[in-house]
Amino acid sequence: MIDKTSAIEAVINKLKKIPVGRGLDLRTYKRDRSVIIMHTNEDLFSVIEDGFEKEQFSTDLKGMKKLLKKLLKREFPRSNKIRVYEIDRNDFGM
């Protein structure tokens, strides 16, 4: 679990090191809402929001900071800690 105040920087640092085909699953403490980030291409990420709203985004690493800021504010408004799991394409079913 990571602190929400440092979550964006921590997630971006993890995404820089993650290979294509793997990703991160960000969840609330109760695990009822999630933001899933998959590294789909060399410089492209697929982001799936599953919580208050259900949307899918596609962005590069440069646009990830702005997108994560928006999604964390919307999906984790009262959370102080965020669970981070590393996932594989096979775990997610992509």
C-alpha positions as CSV (number, residue, x, y, z in Angstrom):
1,M,0.0,0.0,0.0
2,I,1.2,3.5,-0.8
3,D,0.2,6.9,0.5
4,K,-2.2,8.8,-1.7
5,T,-0.1,12.0,-1.6
6,S,2.9,10.3,-3.2
7,A,0.9,7.8,-5.3
8,I,1.2,9.5,-8.7
9,E,5.0,9.7,-8.6
10,A,5.3,6.2,-7.3
11,V,3.0,4.8,-10.0
12,I,4.8,6.6,-12.8
13,N,8.2,5.4,-11.5
14,K,6.8,1.8,-11.5
15,L,5.4,2.3,-15.0
16,K,8.8,3.4,-16.4
17,K,10.3,0.0,-15.3
18,I,7.4,-2.3,-16.2
19,P,7.7,-4.4,-19.4
20,V,5.1,-4.5,-22.2
21,G,2.3,-6.9,-21.4
22,R,2.3,-6.2,-17.7
23,G,0.5,-3.5,-15.6
24,L,-0.6,-2.1,-12.3
25,D,-3.9,-2.5,-10.5
26,L,-4.7,0.4,-8.2
27,R,-7.5,-0.3,-5.7
28,T,-9.1,1.3,-2.7
29,Y,-8.6,-0.1,0.8
30,K,-12.0,-1.9,0.5
31,R,-11.0,-3.1,-3.0
32,D,-14.4,-2.0,-4.4
33,R,-13.0,0.5,-7.0
34,S,-10.0,0.2,-9.3
35,V,-7.9,1.9,-11.9
36,I,-6.0,-0.7,-14.1
37,I,-3.0,0.4,-16.1
38,M,-1.6,-2.0,-18.8
39,H,1.5,-1.4,-20.8
40,T,0.2,-2.3,-24.2
41,N,2.8,-0.9,-26.6
42,E,6.3,0.4,-26.4
43,D,5.1,3.9,-25.4
44,L,1.4,3.4,-25.0
45,F,-0.7,2.5,-21.9
46,S,-4.3,1.4,-21.6
47,V,-6.1,2.7,-18.5
48,I,-9.4,1.2,-17.4
49,E,-11.4,3.0,-14.7
50,D,-13.8,0.7,-12.8
51,G,-15.6,2.4,-9.9
52,F,-18.0,5.4,-9.8
53,E,-17.6,5.6,-13.6
54,K,-16.5,3.0,-16.1
55,E,-14.3,4.4,-18.8
56,Q,-11.3,3.3,-20.9
57,F,-8.4,5.6,-21.8
58,S,-5.3,5.3,-23.9
59,T,-2.3,7.5,-23.2
60,D,1.5,7.7,-23.2
61,L,3.7,8.2,-20.2
62,K,3.6,12.0,-20.7
63,G,-0.2,12.2,-20.4
64,M,-0.3,9.7,-17.5
65,K,0.3,12.2,-14.7
66,K,-2.6,14.4,-15.7
67,L,-4.9,11.4,-16.2
68,L,-3.9,9.7,-12.9
69,K,-4.5,13.0,-11.1
70,K,-8.0,13.2,-12.5
71,L,-8.8,9.5,-11.9
72,L,-7.4,9.3,-8.3
73,K,-9.5,12.4,-7.4
74,R,-12.6,10.9,-8.8
75,E,-12.2,7.2,-7.7
76,F,-10.4,7.6,-4.4
77,P,-11.8,10.8,-2.9
78,R,-11.6,9.8,0.8
79,S,-8.8,7.2,0.6
80,N,-5.5,7.8,2.3
81,K,-3.8,4.6,1.2
82,I,-4.0,2.9,-2.2
83,R,-3.3,-0.7,-2.8
84,V,-1.0,-1.4,-5.8
85,Y,-0.8,-4.8,-7.4
86,E,1.4,-5.9,-10.4
87,I,-0.6,-7.8,-12.9
88,D,0.1,-9.7,-16.1
89,R,-1.9,-9.6,-19.3
90,N,-3.1,-13.2,-18.6
91,D,-4.4,-12.2,-15.1
92,F,-6.4,-9.4,-16.6
93,G,-7.6,-11.2,-19.7
94,M,-6.4,-8.7,-22.4
